[in-house]
Amino acid sequence: MASVEALRRRALRLDDALARPWAVPVAIGALCVLTLWLRSRQLQAGFWIDEGISVGIAHHSWSSLVHVLRHDGSPPAYYLLLRAWIAWFGDTERATHALSLVFGVACVPLAYAFGRVVFDRRTGLVCALLAALDPYLTYYAQETRMYELEAFLSLVVGLAYVQAIVRGRRAWAPLLAAGLVAMVYTHNWGLFLCFGLAVATFVVVRERLGLFAIVAAVVAVLYLPWLASLLYQVRHTGAPWASVPGWRDLVTAPDAIVTGDGPFVALVLAAGVGLGTVLRGRSSEERTIVTALAWATGVTILAAWLVSQFSPSWTTRYFAVVVGPLLLLAARAVVRAGRLGLAVLVIVIFFWAGYAVHDDKENARAIAAGLGTLQPGELVISTHPEQVPVLRYYLGPNPRFATTLGPVADPRAFDWVDAVDRLRAAGPRQTLDRLIATVPRGREFVVVTPVFRDYRAWRAKWTKLVWQKSQAWTQLLQSDPRLRLERHLATNEIAIHRNYFKPLQAFVYRRVG
């Protein structure tokens, strides 16, 4: 009893300290400075495939963006924002990563507001601390993709959903509708979250179904202009580079967001104790909030997993849509778990504070630097077709590009429409002969191929086909009497950093006959 009373007195003293007018602003400001430092150490990191595509698409005119994205498979919001950002700040790695960094830092005060408004000040501070250190947010705050924006929006939606639907405060409904519209226009997985929230409302707060239906109707009407493009993408683009997820992927999905490389067991234990305390507690409102957010998160992940059994689109970076609810649930679990929660929080800080992003996620920049300045019209062939936009970014406008599909008309984007069927139908010998015929005798051309270190990374429908076609092309090039290999470029980083997505190598050939 004495230890419990001492713990209670310390908690009261902490609450008194936090109640001072300057305490919370100082704490949140310090967390923002900390996360700014953590998430800006590799702003200059080289682009990988998807980042090259992002910047390439953003360079298209406003009027052509919708058409380009129809063939890419993504909705338009992030690319419109990125295009405006590039117009102001340029398209360097540092400049475009900074857009994601803005949302990465903004997640911290927003996470505090989420925890503070929904529960209390202590939960808000823990939620802000988790948001400041979370490796998932640290990673994507330094990547030119939409995931940090989607995570920020998930915090907005989570807060607005609890206030509007769970608590029935109608004034928050417009913010919920706006947040959901922004999410579905930023990434297609926002649709899974909409479904998850609908199920959570039906199961947990059925008396608010009418209000949720109004919000859903507004979202549907505002999403209608993009619906035709979405249906076209579902039929013709999809994500053929993704594999069908297994049961383990489903069970460990939250691990990608709130545990990173370290304290999985510790957080699971704290969640079990803390959330168990909530469910057994006297506060019915707290129990309802936790249950609703848990249902929304679980159904979102389950829906994505089930759809991916038929049309694979499963990858951990897409879980940005549930970052907000998961962070709040983790924060509340830590607070309610008492001493165990505090111990787990210390463990989390220990692991997460040491997390760092590699300075290069791919070696396209290094390969391009090794090739140097290419002559106008010099041919560059990539046997990994979707690498062309990032190669175009680093090699500049001089070369003309081609892939195992043939010549590339728009090297700043990749056309995913029926890509598997088109690549399967492209004969290696016929395509290579047509391309070599465009190279004058005595002139050089470049062939960029993946470094196949581990076949397991290439087992999806699209990537397996890329692997097979690349092997066939390599054999043809090596045995072609018309060609002479002048040099081979690779980078030492491939051996040093083992989590390159798809490292590249380049071969410079000369046509001699």
One Martini backbone bead per residue (centre of mass of N, CA, C, O) as a GRO file, in nm:
protein
  513
    1MET     BB    1   0.055   0.063  -0.019
    2ALA     BB    2   0.297   0.258  -0.005
    3SER     BB    3   0.383   0.237  -0.303
    4VAL     BB    4   0.117   0.334  -0.421
    5GLU     BB    5   0.115   0.609  -0.277
    6ALA     BB    6   0.383   0.710  -0.394
    7LEU     BB    7   0.299   0.695  -0.688
    8ARG     BB    8   0.061   0.891  -0.664
    9ARG     BB    9   0.227   1.138  -0.569
   10ARG     BB   10   0.408   1.156  -0.819
   11ALA     BB   11   0.178   1.198  -1.022
   12LEU     BB   12   0.075   1.462  -0.897
   13ARG     BB   13   0.337   1.621  -0.933
   14LEU     BB   14   0.342   1.595  -1.241
   15ASP     BB   15   0.071   1.734  -1.291
   16ASP     BB   16   0.151   2.003  -1.163
   17ALA     BB   17   0.383   2.064  -1.356
   18LEU     BB   18   0.207   2.047  -1.624
   19ALA     BB   19   0.004   2.287  -1.538
   20ARG     BB   20   0.191   2.477  -1.626
   21PRO     BB   21   0.194   2.702  -1.884
   22TRP     BB   22   0.500   2.618  -1.993
   23ALA     BB   23   0.542   2.306  -2.000
   24VAL     BB   24   0.416   2.196  -2.265
   25PRO     BB   25   0.547   2.382  -2.476
   26VAL     BB   26   0.834   2.296  -2.402
   27ALA     BB   27   0.805   1.992  -2.454
   28ILE     BB   28   0.712   2.008  -2.750
   29GLY     BB   29   0.947   2.177  -2.852
   30ALA     BB   30   1.166   1.968  -2.781
   31LEU     BB   31   1.049   1.739  -2.958
   32CYS     BB   32   1.072   1.892  -3.226
   33VAL     BB   33   1.377   1.927  -3.219
   34LEU     BB   34   1.447   1.630  -3.200
   35THR     BB   35   1.297   1.535  -3.462
   36LEU     BB   36   1.447   1.721  -3.653
   37TRP     BB   37   1.720   1.588  -3.610
   38LEU     BB   38   1.646   1.290  -3.673
   39ARG     BB   39   1.490   1.387  -3.969
   40SER     BB   40   1.773   1.547  -4.105
   41ARG     BB   41   2.038   1.360  -4.152
   42GLN     BB   42   1.912   1.242  -4.461
   43LEU     BB   43   1.815   1.454  -4.685
   44GLN     BB   44   2.053   1.374  -4.907
   45ALA     BB   45   1.951   1.122  -4.995
   46GLY     BB   46   1.909   0.904  -5.224
   47PHE     BB   47   1.718   0.791  -5.460
   48TRP     BB   48   1.459   0.585  -5.537
   49ILE     BB   49   1.234   0.471  -5.739
   50ASP     BB   50   0.977   0.624  -5.619
   51GLU     BB   51   1.111   0.904  -5.603
   52GLY     BB   52   1.161   0.938  -5.904
   53ILE     BB   53   0.862   0.926  -5.972
   54SER     BB   54   0.763   1.163  -5.809
   55VAL     BB   55   0.935   1.385  -5.946
   56GLY     BB   56   0.852   1.324  -6.234
   57ILE     BB   57   0.549   1.375  -6.207
   58ALA     BB   58   0.579   1.672  -6.085
   59HIS     BB   59   0.688   1.780  -6.381
   60HIS     BB   60   0.420   1.792  -6.473
   61SER     BB   61   0.155   1.919  -6.573
   62TRP     BB   62  -0.145   1.990  -6.452
   63SER     BB   63  -0.309   1.864  -6.702
   64SER     BB   64  -0.133   1.573  -6.699
   65LEU     BB   65  -0.149   1.430  -6.420
   66VAL     BB   66  -0.399   1.252  -6.437
   67HIS     BB   67  -0.300   1.073  -6.670
   68VAL     BB   68  -0.039   0.972  -6.541
   69LEU     BB   69  -0.179   0.849  -6.280
   70ARG     BB   70  -0.359   0.646  -6.423
   71HIS     BB   71  -0.081   0.482  -6.502
   72ASP     BB   72   0.039   0.449  -6.205
   73GLY     BB   73  -0.191   0.421  -5.936
   74SER     BB   74  -0.245   0.711  -5.820
   75PRO     BB   75  -0.333   0.968  -5.651
   76PRO     BB   76  -0.299   1.341  -5.659
   77ALA     BB   77  -0.232   1.514  -5.402
   78TYR     BB   78   0.077   1.487  -5.356
   79TYR     BB   79   0.167   1.582  -5.645
   80LEU     BB   80   0.051   1.863  -5.628
   81LEU     BB   81   0.216   1.947  -5.384
   82LEU     BB   82   0.499   1.883  -5.501
   83ARG     BB   83   0.486   2.073  -5.739
   84ALA     BB   84   0.466   2.332  -5.572
   85TRP     BB   85   0.723   2.288  -5.407
   86ILE     BB   86   0.924   2.283  -5.647
   87ALA     BB   87   0.863   2.570  -5.748
   88TRP     BB   88   0.996   2.692  -5.479
   89PHE     BB   89   1.256   2.466  -5.393
   90GLY     BB   90   1.289   2.235  -5.577
   91ASP     BB   91   1.442   1.890  -5.677
   92THR     BB   92   1.602   1.805  -5.456
   93GLU     BB   93   1.650   1.597  -5.210
   94ARG     BB   94   1.631   1.800  -4.977
   95ALA     BB   95   1.375   1.951  -5.072
   96THR     BB   96   1.173   1.704  -5.096
   97HIS     BB   97   1.216   1.589  -4.809
   98ALA     BB   98   1.109   1.843  -4.654
   99LEU     BB   99   0.811   1.790  -4.692
  100SER     BB  100   0.802   1.542  -4.507
  101LEU     BB  101   0.927   1.679  -4.257
  102VAL     BB  102   0.697   1.866  -4.189
  103PHE     BB  103   0.503   1.630  -4.112
  104GLY     BB  104   0.687   1.492  -3.903
  105VAL     BB  105   0.680   1.732  -3.703
  106ALA     BB  106   0.366   1.784  -3.692
  107CYS     BB  107   0.294   1.513  -3.543
  108VAL     BB  108   0.361   1.594  -3.253
  109PRO     BB  109   0.142   1.809  -3.172
  110LEU     BB  110  -0.091   1.634  -3.279
  111ALA     BB  111  -0.051   1.397  -3.083
  112TYR     BB  112  -0.103   1.558  -2.833
  113ALA     BB  113  -0.389   1.649  -2.904
  114PHE     BB  114  -0.508   1.371  -2.922
  115GLY     BB  115  -0.448   1.275  -2.627
  116ARG     BB  116  -0.564   1.523  -2.473
  117VAL     BB  117  -0.858   1.529  -2.584
  118VAL     BB  118  -0.932   1.226  -2.539
  119PHE     BB  119  -0.787   1.223  -2.247
  120ASP     BB  120  -0.481   1.346  -2.155
  121ARG     BB  121  -0.185   1.493  -2.091
  122ARG     BB  122  -0.012   1.238  -2.057
  123THR     BB  123  -0.098   1.100  -2.318
  124GLY     BB  124  -0.008   1.326  -2.505
  125LEU     BB  125   0.298   1.311  -2.436
  126VAL     BB  126   0.342   1.017  -2.515
  127CYS     BB  127   0.243   1.046  -2.804
  128ALA     BB  128   0.455   1.259  -2.883
  129LEU     BB  129   0.703   1.085  -2.821
  130LEU     BB  130   0.640   0.861  -3.021
  131ALA     BB  131   0.626   1.049  -3.273
  132ALA     BB  132   0.926   1.158  -3.243
  133LEU     BB  133   1.067   0.843  -3.252
  134ASP     BB  134   0.945   0.692  -3.471
  135PRO     BB  135   1.087   0.510  -3.724
  136TYR     BB  136   0.874   0.537  -3.938
  137LEU     BB  137   0.870   0.852  -3.940
  138THR     BB  138   1.174   0.889  -3.982
  139TYR     BB  139   1.196   0.756  -4.255
  140TYR     BB  140   0.954   0.917  -4.417
  141ALA     BB  141   1.078   1.210  -4.360
  142GLN     BB  142   1.320   1.102  -4.589
  143GLU     BB  143   1.088   1.087  -4.822
  144THR     BB  144   0.953   1.112  -5.160
  145ARG     BB  145   0.654   1.068  -5.018
  146MET     BB  146   0.313   1.018  -4.878
  147TYR     BB  147   0.333   0.890  -4.581
  148GLU     BB  148   0.356   1.136  -4.389
  149LEU     BB  149   0.092   1.266  -4.471
  150GLU     BB  150  -0.087   1.022  -4.397
  151ALA     BB  151  -0.014   1.020  -4.097
  152PHE     BB  152  -0.117   1.300  -4.032
  153LEU     BB  153  -0.412   1.240  -4.123
  154SER     BB  154  -0.463   1.009  -3.917
  155LEU     BB  155  -0.467   1.199  -3.675
  156VAL     BB  156  -0.700   1.374  -3.763
  157VAL     BB  157  -0.909   1.148  -3.796
  158GLY     BB  158  -0.896   1.027  -3.513
  159LEU     BB  159  -0.987   1.278  -3.361
  160ALA     BB  160  -1.252   1.336  -3.520
  161TYR     BB  161  -1.388   1.062  -3.468
  162VAL     BB  162  -1.410   1.069  -3.163
  163GLN     BB  163  -1.565   1.340  -3.143
  164ALA     BB  164  -1.798   1.286  -3.351
  165ILE     BB  165  -1.879   0.974  -3.307
  166VAL     BB  166  -1.824   0.879  -3.015
  167ARG     BB  167  -1.921   1.172  -2.878
  168GLY     BB  168  -2.120   1.350  -3.070
  169ARG     BB  169  -1.957   1.603  -3.203
  170ARG     BB  170  -2.058   1.767  -3.481
  171ALA     BB  171  -1.833   1.990  -3.527
  172TRP     BB  172  -1.621   1.752  -3.627
  173ALA     BB  173  -1.728   1.638  -3.902
  174PRO     BB  174  -1.584   1.818  -4.117
  175LEU     BB  175  -1.297   1.720  -4.041
  176LEU     BB  176  -1.344   1.424  -4.105
  177ALA     BB  177  -1.416   1.458  -4.401
  178ALA     BB  178  -1.159   1.610  -4.489
  179GLY     BB  179  -0.955   1.392  -4.399
  180LEU     BB  180  -1.066   1.159  -4.578
  181VAL     BB  181  -1.035   1.295  -4.849
  182ALA     BB  182  -0.730   1.339  -4.830
  183MET     BB  183  -0.657   1.037  -4.800
  184VAL     BB  184  -0.786   0.920  -5.071
  185TYR     BB  185  -0.609   1.137  -5.244
  186THR     BB  186  -0.323   1.013  -5.143
  187HIS     BB  187  -0.431   0.707  -5.078
  188ASN     BB  188  -0.592   0.406  -5.131
  189TRP     BB  189  -0.585   0.306  -4.823
  190GLY     BB  190  -0.802   0.504  -4.719
  191LEU     BB  191  -1.040   0.311  -4.785
  192PHE     BB  192  -0.987   0.110  -4.556
  193LEU     BB  193  -1.037   0.311  -4.327
  194CYS     BB  194  -1.328   0.371  -4.393
  195PHE     BB  195  -1.419   0.083  -4.339
  196GLY     BB  196  -1.317   0.061  -4.046
  197LEU     BB  197  -1.497   0.292  -3.935
  198ALA     BB  198  -1.768   0.168  -4.011
  199VAL     BB  199  -1.742  -0.087  -3.838
  200ALA     BB  200  -1.690   0.052  -3.567
  201THR     BB  201  -1.961   0.199  -3.560
  202PHE     BB  202  -2.148  -0.050  -3.575
  203VAL     BB  203  -2.028  -0.200  -3.317
  204VAL     BB  204  -1.988   0.049  -3.094
  205VAL     BB  205  -2.163   0.323  -3.232
  206ARG     BB  206  -2.463   0.286  -3.360
  207GLU     BB  207  -2.604   0.564  -3.280
  208ARG     BB  208  -2.391   0.709  -3.511
  209LEU     BB  209  -2.460   0.623  -3.808
  210GLY     BB  210  -2.593   0.875  -3.927
  211LEU     BB  211  -2.347   1.063  -3.909
  212PHE     BB  212  -2.155   0.881  -4.067
  213ALA     BB  213  -2.322   0.878  -4.329
  214ILE     BB  214  -2.282   1.176  -4.392
  215VAL     BB  215  -1.978   1.170  -4.412
  216ALA     BB  216  -1.964   0.949  -4.632
  217ALA     BB  217  -2.122   1.109  -4.847
  218VAL     BB  218  -1.924   1.339  -4.876
  219VAL     BB  219  -1.682   1.169  -4.958
  220ALA     BB  220  -1.810   1.038  -5.208
  221VAL     BB  221  -1.869   1.296  -5.370
  222LEU     BB  222  -1.567   1.404  -5.367
  223TYR     BB  223  -1.456   1.124  -5.504
  224LEU     BB  224  -1.601   1.086  -5.780
  225PRO     BB  225  -1.391   1.213  -5.990
  226TRP     BB  226  -1.185   0.952  -5.926
  227LEU     BB  227  -1.329   0.676  -5.975
  228ALA     BB  228  -1.259   0.605  -6.270
  229SER     BB  229  -0.954   0.586  -6.221
  230LEU     BB  230  -0.961   0.364  -6.010
  231LEU     BB  231  -1.095   0.143  -6.184
  232TYR     BB  232  -0.873   0.142  -6.395
  233GLN     BB  233  -0.642   0.065  -6.201
  234VAL     BB  234  -0.756  -0.204  -6.102
  235ARG     BB  235  -0.751  -0.334  -6.396
  236HIS     BB  236  -0.434  -0.220  -6.504
  237THR     BB  237  -0.228  -0.196  -6.250
  238GLY     BB  238  -0.176  -0.197  -5.954
  239ALA     BB  239   0.066  -0.438  -5.769
  240PRO     BB  240   0.280  -0.659  -5.918
  241TRP     BB  241   0.530  -0.625  -5.701
  242ALA     BB  242   0.354  -0.776  -5.506
  243SER     BB  243   0.286  -0.993  -5.252
  244VAL     BB  244   0.133  -1.238  -5.092
  245PRO     BB  245   0.015  -1.240  -4.786
  246GLY     BB  246   0.048  -1.373  -4.477
  247TRP     BB  247  -0.016  -1.438  -4.154
  248ARG     BB  248   0.232  -1.292  -4.039
  249ASP     BB  249   0.172  -1.017  -4.168
  250LEU     BB  250  -0.088  -0.968  -4.010
  251VAL     BB  251   0.015  -0.992  -3.713
  252THR     BB  252   0.281  -0.785  -3.764
  253ALA     BB  253   0.186  -0.506  -3.870
  254PRO     BB  254   0.224  -0.302  -3.622
  255ASP     BB  255   0.538  -0.330  -3.604
  256ALA     BB  256   0.606  -0.121  -3.836
  257ILE     BB  257   0.519   0.136  -3.647
  258VAL     BB  258   0.554   0.080  -3.300
  259THR     BB  259   0.862  -0.088  -3.298
  260GLY     BB  260   1.041  -0.173  -3.514
  261ASP     BB  261   1.359  -0.319  -3.410
  262GLY     BB  262   1.266  -0.373  -3.100
  263PRO     BB  263   0.999  -0.338  -2.862
  264PHE     BB  264   0.773  -0.559  -2.907
  265VAL     BB  265   0.724  -0.719  -2.643
  266ALA     BB  266   0.697  -0.474  -2.455
  267LEU     BB  267   0.450  -0.341  -2.593
  268VAL     BB  268   0.261  -0.581  -2.580
  269LEU     BB  269   0.258  -0.599  -2.273
  270ALA     BB  270   0.157  -0.312  -2.218
  271ALA     BB  271  -0.100  -0.338  -2.384
  272GLY     BB  272  -0.227  -0.566  -2.223
  273VAL     BB  273  -0.233  -0.420  -1.951
  274GLY     BB  274  -0.347  -0.137  -2.022
  275LEU     BB  275  -0.602  -0.222  -2.191
  276GLY     BB  276  -0.712  -0.407  -1.974
  277THR     BB  277  -0.763  -0.180  -1.772
  278VAL     BB  278  -0.965  -0.028  -1.943
  279LEU     BB  279  -1.178  -0.262  -1.982
  280ARG     BB  280  -1.207  -0.285  -1.648
  281GLY     BB  281  -1.298  -0.017  -1.604
  282ARG     BB  282  -1.525   0.255  -1.527
  283SER     BB  283  -1.485   0.389  -1.808
  284SER     BB  284  -1.688   0.386  -2.076
  285GLU     BB  285  -1.560   0.589  -2.270
  286GLU     BB  286  -1.277   0.475  -2.280
  287ARG     BB  287  -1.364   0.196  -2.379
  288THR     BB  288  -1.495   0.294  -2.643
  289ILE     BB  289  -1.253   0.427  -2.774
  290VAL     BB  290  -1.060   0.187  -2.778
  291THR     BB  291  -1.246  -0.007  -2.930
  292ALA     BB  292  -1.289   0.162  -3.187
  293LEU     BB  293  -0.987   0.190  -3.269
  294ALA     BB  294  -0.930  -0.111  -3.281
  295TRP     BB  295  -1.133  -0.181  -3.497
  296ALA     BB  296  -1.037   0.012  -3.719
  297THR     BB  297  -0.750  -0.102  -3.740
  298GLY     BB  298  -0.807  -0.405  -3.781
  299VAL     BB  299  -0.994  -0.380  -4.033
  300THR     BB  300  -0.798  -0.236  -4.217
  301ILE     BB  301  -0.582  -0.459  -4.223
  302LEU     BB  302  -0.769  -0.694  -4.305
  303ALA     BB  303  -0.871  -0.576  -4.572
  304ALA     BB  304  -0.593  -0.553  -4.708
  305TRP     BB  305  -0.527  -0.855  -4.685
  306LEU     BB  306  -0.767  -0.972  -4.844
  307VAL     BB  307  -0.725  -0.817  -5.110
  308SER     BB  308  -0.420  -0.928  -5.142
  309GLN     BB  309  -0.510  -1.222  -5.224
  310PHE     BB  310  -0.609  -1.106  -5.523
  311SER     BB  311  -0.461  -0.801  -5.505
  312PRO     BB  312  -0.162  -0.716  -5.463
  313SER     BB  313  -0.073  -0.441  -5.191
  314TRP     BB  314   0.146  -0.530  -4.979
  315THR     BB  315   0.292  -0.287  -4.751
  316THR     BB  316   0.421  -0.125  -4.479
  317ARG     BB  317   0.407   0.176  -4.584
  318TYR     BB  318   0.079   0.179  -4.597
  319PHE     BB  319   0.031   0.212  -4.269
  320ALA     BB  320  -0.016   0.521  -4.236
  321VAL     BB  321  -0.336   0.510  -4.191
  322VAL     BB  322  -0.273   0.390  -3.868
  323VAL     BB  323  -0.089   0.566  -3.691
  324GLY     BB  324  -0.272   0.726  -3.502
  325PRO     BB  325  -0.427   0.500  -3.346
  326LEU     BB  326  -0.170   0.343  -3.256
  327LEU     BB  327  -0.037   0.565  -3.089
  328LEU     BB  328  -0.268   0.606  -2.890
  329LEU     BB  329  -0.289   0.317  -2.783
  330ALA     BB  330   0.003   0.304  -2.682
  331ALA     BB  331  -0.009   0.546  -2.489
  332ARG     BB  332  -0.245   0.444  -2.311
  333ALA     BB  333  -0.108   0.182  -2.225
  334VAL     BB  334   0.134   0.308  -2.081
  335VAL     BB  335  -0.025   0.474  -1.872
  336ARG     BB  336  -0.208   0.224  -1.757
  337ALA     BB  337   0.055   0.036  -1.673
  338GLY     BB  338   0.244   0.210  -1.520
  339ARG     BB  339   0.539   0.088  -1.441
  340LEU     BB  340   0.553  -0.080  -1.695
  341GLY     BB  341   0.514   0.158  -1.889
  342LEU     BB  342   0.769   0.310  -1.805
  343ALA     BB  343   0.968   0.088  -1.881
  344VAL     BB  344   0.887   0.072  -2.178
  345LEU     BB  345   0.950   0.365  -2.249
  346VAL     BB  346   1.254   0.340  -2.200
  347ILE     BB  347   1.303   0.121  -2.412
  348VAL     BB  348   1.199   0.277  -2.654
  349ILE     BB  349   1.396   0.512  -2.638
  350PHE     BB  350   1.654   0.346  -2.667
  351PHE     BB  351   1.591   0.233  -2.953
  352TRP     BB  352   1.483   0.488  -3.119
  353ALA     BB  353   1.720   0.700  -3.077
  354GLY     BB  354   1.921   0.504  -3.266
  355TYR     BB  355   1.785   0.560  -3.520
  356ALA     BB  356   1.883   0.518  -3.875
  357VAL     BB  357   1.934   0.634  -4.191
  358HIS     BB  358   2.045   0.576  -4.477
  359ASP     BB  359   2.215   0.760  -4.723
  360ASP     BB  360   2.119   0.511  -4.913
  361LYS     BB  361   1.857   0.326  -5.080
  362GLU     BB  362   2.023   0.368  -5.343
  363ASN     BB  363   2.268   0.359  -5.635
  364ALA     BB  364   2.195   0.557  -5.871
  365ARG     BB  365   2.377   0.802  -5.813
  366ALA     BB  366   2.651   0.654  -5.829
  367ILE     BB  367   2.622   0.544  -6.115
  368ALA     BB  368   2.583   0.816  -6.257
  369ALA     BB  369   2.856   0.934  -6.167
  370GLY     BB  370   3.029   0.713  -6.312
  371LEU     BB  371   2.927   0.783  -6.606
  372GLY     BB  372   2.853   1.066  -6.637
  373THR     BB  373   2.839   1.249  -6.916
  374LEU     BB  374   2.614   1.226  -7.163
  375GLN     BB  375   2.523   1.212  -7.473
  376PRO     BB  376   2.325   1.317  -7.697
  377GLY     BB  377   2.125   1.029  -7.756
  378GLU     BB  378   2.216   0.831  -7.563
  379LEU     BB  379   2.181   0.504  -7.473
  380VAL     BB  380   1.950   0.380  -7.214
  381ILE     BB  381   1.921   0.064  -7.053
  382SER     BB  382   1.660  -0.088  -6.857
  383THR     BB  383   1.584  -0.402  -6.698
  384HIS     BB  384   1.439  -0.206  -6.487
  385PRO     BB  385   1.189  -0.016  -6.579
  386GLU     BB  386   1.118   0.169  -6.307
  387GLN     BB  387   1.415   0.316  -6.310
  388VAL     BB  388   1.407   0.552  -6.513
  389PRO     BB  389   1.329   0.811  -6.347
  390VAL     BB  390   1.590   0.805  -6.167
  391LEU     BB  391   1.787   0.814  -6.406
  392ARG     BB  392   1.683   1.079  -6.525
  393TYR     BB  393   1.753   1.254  -6.284
  394TYR     BB  394   2.077   1.188  -6.287
  395LEU     BB  395   2.137   1.205  -6.614
  396GLY     BB  396   1.927   1.361  -6.755
  397PRO     BB  397   1.826   1.483  -7.086
  398ASN     BB  398   2.023   1.350  -7.298
  399PRO     BB  399   1.921   1.082  -7.295
  400ARG     BB  400   1.789   0.784  -7.413
  401PHE     BB  401   1.525   0.560  -7.333
  402ALA     BB  402   1.511   0.210  -7.226
  403THR     BB  403   1.367  -0.118  -7.224
  404THR     BB  404   1.235  -0.439  -7.231
  405LEU     BB  405   0.984  -0.284  -7.383
  406GLY     BB  406   1.144  -0.036  -7.494
  407PRO     BB  407   1.091   0.261  -7.571
  408VAL     BB  408   1.080   0.580  -7.396
  409ALA     BB  409   0.871   0.854  -7.395
  410ASP     BB  410   0.846   0.888  -7.058
  411PRO     BB  411   1.106   0.909  -6.819
  412ARG     BB  412   0.922   1.041  -6.563
  413ALA     BB  413   0.757   0.773  -6.602
  414PHE     BB  414   0.542   0.487  -6.533
  415ASP     BB  415   0.372   0.233  -6.714
  416TRP     BB  416   0.136   0.005  -6.555
  417VAL     BB  417  -0.025  -0.082  -6.791
  418ASP     BB  418  -0.017  -0.401  -6.841
  419ALA     BB  419   0.289  -0.475  -6.773
  420VAL     BB  420   0.307  -0.783  -6.764
  421ASP     BB  421   0.203  -0.843  -7.050
  422ARG     BB  422   0.411  -0.668  -7.201
  423LEU     BB  423   0.669  -0.809  -7.095
  424ARG     BB  424   0.597  -1.099  -7.180
  425ALA     BB  425   0.576  -1.012  -7.499
  426ALA     BB  426   0.874  -0.919  -7.491
  427GLY     BB  427   1.127  -0.990  -7.691
  428PRO     BB  428   1.457  -0.982  -7.641
  429ARG     BB  429   1.580  -0.998  -7.929
  430GLN     BB  430   1.397  -0.796  -8.077
  431THR     BB  431   1.437  -0.552  -7.889
  432LEU     BB  432   1.748  -0.537  -7.907
  433ASP     BB  433   1.776  -0.504  -8.213
  434ARG     BB  434   1.620  -0.235  -8.233
  435LEU     BB  435   1.815  -0.076  -8.047
  436ILE     BB  436   2.092  -0.127  -8.188
  437ALA     BB  437   2.004   0.005  -8.463
  438THR     BB  438   2.026   0.308  -8.318
  439VAL     BB  439   2.337   0.249  -8.305
  440PRO     BB  440   2.616   0.352  -8.401
  441ARG     BB  441   2.905   0.278  -8.511
  442GLY     BB  442   3.129   0.325  -8.232
  443ARG     BB  443   2.915   0.354  -8.023
  444GLU     BB  444   2.775   0.406  -7.715
  445PHE     BB  445   2.610   0.219  -7.446
  446VAL     BB  446   2.371   0.161  -7.178
  447VAL     BB  447   2.340  -0.092  -6.914
  448VAL     BB  448   2.092  -0.138  -6.664
  449THR     BB  449   2.111  -0.351  -6.375
  450PRO     BB  450   2.046  -0.562  -6.149
  451VAL     BB  451   2.134  -0.698  -5.831
  452PHE     BB  452   2.124  -1.046  -5.773
  453ARG     BB  453   2.126  -1.161  -5.441
  454ASP     BB  454   1.801  -1.225  -5.389
  455TYR     BB  455   1.526  -1.388  -5.499
  456ARG     BB  456   1.309  -1.317  -5.275
  457ALA     BB  457   1.285  -1.010  -5.392
  458TRP     BB  458   1.162  -1.162  -5.689
  459ARG     BB  459   0.855  -1.320  -5.650
  460ALA     BB  460   0.677  -1.154  -5.788
  461LYS     BB  461   0.526  -1.120  -6.075
  462TRP     BB  462   0.702  -0.881  -6.180
  463THR     BB  463   0.989  -0.937  -6.057
  464LYS     BB  464   1.028  -1.214  -6.184
  465LEU     BB  465   1.018  -1.112  -6.475
  466VAL     BB  466   1.255  -0.919  -6.455
  467TRP     BB  467   1.462  -1.133  -6.384
  468GLN     BB  468   1.431  -1.304  -6.643
  469LYS     BB  469   1.486  -1.078  -6.852
  470SER     BB  470   1.765  -0.994  -6.748
  471GLN     BB  471   1.903  -1.264  -6.797
  472ALA     BB  472   1.852  -1.275  -7.100
  473TRP     BB  473   1.995  -1.007  -7.172
  474THR     BB  474   2.275  -1.070  -7.060
  475GLN     BB  475   2.333  -1.309  -7.253
  476LEU     BB  476   2.300  -1.154  -7.518
  477LEU     BB  477   2.516  -0.934  -7.472
  478GLN     BB  478   2.766  -1.128  -7.417
  479SER     BB  479   2.717  -1.285  -7.717
  480ASP     BB  480   2.741  -1.032  -7.897
  481PRO     BB  481   2.939  -0.950  -8.179
  482ARG     BB  482   2.857  -0.631  -8.194
  483LEU     BB  483   2.983  -0.627  -7.900
  484ARG     BB  484   3.169  -0.426  -7.648
  485LEU     BB  485   3.307  -0.425  -7.343
  486GLU     BB  486   3.424  -0.142  -7.158
  487ARG     BB  487   3.245  -0.130  -6.878
  488HIS     BB  488   3.204  -0.167  -6.515
  489LEU     BB  489   2.951  -0.068  -6.272
  490ALA     BB  490   2.991  -0.040  -5.919
  491THR     BB  491   2.923  -0.058  -5.560
  492ASN     BB  492   3.021  -0.085  -5.229
  493GLU     BB  493   2.743  -0.045  -5.084
  494ILE     BB  494   2.623  -0.323  -5.142
  495ALA     BB  495   2.800  -0.467  -4.917
  496ILE     BB  496   2.726  -0.282  -4.673
  497HIS     BB  497   2.418  -0.246  -4.760
  498ARG     BB  498   2.150  -0.481  -4.722
  499ASN     BB  499   1.883  -0.264  -4.771
  500TYR     BB  500   1.860  -0.254  -5.050
  501PHE     BB  501   1.631  -0.286  -5.275
  502LYS     BB  502   1.768  -0.226  -5.593
  503PRO     BB  503   2.053  -0.270  -5.701
  504LEU     BB  504   2.299  -0.138  -5.926
  505GLN     BB  505   2.432  -0.177  -6.262
  506ALA     BB  506   2.682  -0.102  -6.521
  507PHE     BB  507   2.705  -0.119  -6.886
  508VAL     BB  508   2.950  -0.051  -7.137
  509TYR     BB  509   2.889  -0.036  -7.479
  510ARG     BB  510   3.013  -0.125  -7.809
  511ARG     BB  511   2.962  -0.081  -8.143
  512VAL     BB  512   3.142  -0.296  -8.393
  513GLY     BB  513   2.901  -0.454  -8.604
   0.00000   0.00000   0.00000
